[in-house]
Amino acid sequence: MNKTISTPRLIFKLLKLVKPLLWVIIIASINGIIGYLLAINITVFASLAIMKILGVDIVLSYFQIGLIIILSGFLRGIVRYFEQYFNHFMAFKLLALIRMKLFSKLRKESISKFDEQDDGELVSTLQGDIETLEVFYAHTITPFLIAMGILIIIVTFLSIFVSVYVGLISLVSFILIGFIIPLIFYKANSKDGRMYRESLGKFNSFYLESIFGGFEIISSRKQKEYQNLLEDKDQKLGTLYTKLETKNNLFSSFSGLIIMILYLVIIGIGALLIYLNIIDSPYIIISYVTLASSFGPFLALNNLPNNLSQTFASGNRIVSILEEEEEKDLGSINLDYENDEFQSLTFNDVSFAYPNEDKLILNSLNLDVQKGKIIGIKAPSGTGKSTILKLIMRFYSVSQGSILLNGRNIEEYSLVSLYKNINLFSQSTYLFSDTILNNLKISKEDATINEIEEACKNAGILDYILSQKDGFNTRISDLKNNISEGEKQRIGLARVFLRKPKLLLLDEATANIDSLNEGLILKSLKKYSKDMTIIIVSHLDSTLKISDEIYTLKEGKLCLVS
């Protein structure tokens, strides 16, 4: 799903998301500018007090200077609070907005895209990448606007009330510290930051795989091997992070050195201006103090490059998903088909190759499925039998040929109307962290308890449910592994029996079920086939024995066996 977006375009895309909360940014920026001016005020008036003590003629009294310093400190605290409040209000509102946009986009995304996307990287994007954007929204946009505001005010003040030369020096200093140096270091860090975010996504993917595959790892005694792999990936990730931090520390040290050099240059130029009688010494002291205390907002920008290198890498992944071209659902305009019930399914010379692959999985395949029939397809793993079911579900479009549903091209049906008729059930059933009852009702929300019990009985899971302390109210979870694979599979089949689709696609559906329960389920499937057409894909003869017709899949073509 990810594509590389140029940094200027990425910033523009991220800023577009800010539009609904532009007023918040303006309020936060104004408070930030006032806050820094008050902080500068404290330093300047403190220096005036020292100058007054040293005998310099200052119009203000000690009481007035002290009152201004106290008021400035008090007001500084207030506006600083409001700046931070509105900054984070805007940031977290935007993160919530981005989450909603992202989930909305993923719900509309073609399922084929999820086939191609690594689960761990997707989880990393939905969690880590979105959180990383907080740096951009809360600690980049308003600090940049604050720095620009301070630059304009201080340069103008020094140019008018002190000297144009001093104003020019301050302008060069601010641009160098706040913009040029950070830009140089951002470019130096951007590649490493992108690599770190990508490596973090892969690490999360492997870590997730290790958790979900924990039973298989333990049963095959691969714990040490996976531990070594995890430690190796963690060490590589740590090396990348250390590299980034080392660069960041060098950058901070370099920036500090540049600021010290600028201070010396400013003092030297000030001394020269006094020597040439261009400016009086009290004014150069005020200008030096003002300038020295004005670096705060620019130092805030100076500290951003390391974080932004990762932030933009995260932003790139998020914007890539949001801009992913949606697969057009042409069937949505053919409303006449919305209430069609399944009558027949026909494959006409269908050929198919997965995206970015040249090898044909299916080659001029033909198949005719009539209502009320049970069709079995037998083939070893990797030969394309599951691909046939994915094409029926329109996870992918055929490369050549056509698939007809009730005599019409399947592409002409909206996915909503298509899925009213068709249900795909595979060997992997996902259970939500909820009660057994709610997990069953996903397939039919208004199902009665009698319907639920009948469906569970036909799926061979009713006795197990009733043996639990809380019965149908027993809480289960796919993540906690508090239910066996066979029991999960039978709950999944109960969902199917509850929904009663017109066309049922079974992909190795009884792979995790013992022979006794498999026989019970196949008997139930045979009973339901009076009102339900079934296509069974399996490599097991026992699963296919209820089929009216059995085909083998060889070299991308179907051959009738019986």
Secondary structure, DSSP 8 states (H G I E B T S, - for coil): ------HHHHHHHHHHTTGGGHHHHHHHHHHHHHHHHHHHHHHHHHHHHHHHHTT---SS-HHHHHHHHHHHHHHHHHHHHHHHHHHHHHHHHHHHHHHHHHHHHHHHS-HHHHHHS-HHHHHHIIIIIHHHTHHHHHHTHHHHHHHHHHHHHHHHHHHHHT-HHHHHHHHHHHHIIIIIHHHHHHHHHHHHHHHHHHHHHHHHHHHHHHHHTHHHHHHTT-HHHHHHHHHHHHHHHHHHHHHHHHHHHHHHHHHHHHHHHHHHHHHHHHHHHHHTTSS-HHHHHHHHHHHHTT-HHHHHHHT-HHHHHHHHHHHHHHHHHHTS-----GGGG-GGGTT----EEEEEEEEE--TT--S-SEEEEEEEEETT-EEEEE--TTSSHHHHHHHHTTSS--SEEEEEETTEEGGGS-HHHHHHHEEEEES-----SEEHHHHHHTS-TT--HHHHHHHHHHTT-HHHHHHSTTGGG-EE-TTTT-S-HHHHHHHHHHHHHHH--SEEEEESTTTTS-HHHHHHHHHHHHHHTTT-EEEEEES-HHHHTT-SEEEEEETTEEEE--
